[in-house]
């Protein structure tokens, strides 16, 4: 299973840092979860949404400039 590392530690003889996603199996995973070093990664699909649909150049805001100093 995939796990997210919360704190830097050694997993399987290799050093891993916080934020890494690693594959861990068996007793080692259970022990590290018990110590609060890793949590299980829940994979979710993100839906990409095109928010620019329907926008045209006509609806674009006018560009404003600064007034020149004297």
N, C-alpha and C positions, 0 to 999 in steps of 0.2 A: 504494500500500500504506500501511497504518497503521504508524506508528512511535511509540515512547515516547521522549520527550526526557529524557536523563540529566543534561545540563548546559545551562544557559541559553545560547542561541545565536541567530543570525539565520538564518531559513529563508525563502527566497523573498522577501526584503526586509522580513520582519516578525520582530519579536522574539518569541521563545518562551521559556518558563521550564521548568525541570526539573519533570517530572511530567505535562506536557501530552502529549496524543496528537494527532499531526498526520499529514496526508497528504503524502507526498513522493514524487516520481517521478525516475527516471533517474540521471544522474551525481551530482546533488546528494545523493541518498540514499546512494549508494555512498561518496562522499567523507566524509559525516558519520558513517557507520558505521565507516569506516576510522579516523577520529579518535576514536571512542568517545563521540560526542555523542548518538547515538540507537541504539535497538535495535528489532528488528521485534516487533510486538505479535502474540502468539498468542492468538486468541479461543477461549475455551472456555465451554461452557454450564455454568452452575451449577445443580444440582438443589436445589430448595427442599424441605426435609424438615420435616414437622410432628412435632416431638418430644413434643408434649403428648398424643398419642393414647393413650387408656387411663387417663389421670390423672383422678381425681375429687376431690371435696372430702374424701372419707374418707381418702385417701392423703396429703392435704396436711399438712405438719408443723404441730405445735401452736405457736402464737405464745407466746413467753416474754417476760415483762416483768421489769424490774429491781425489786429490793426497795427499798422506801421508806427513806430515811435517817431516823434518829431525831432 
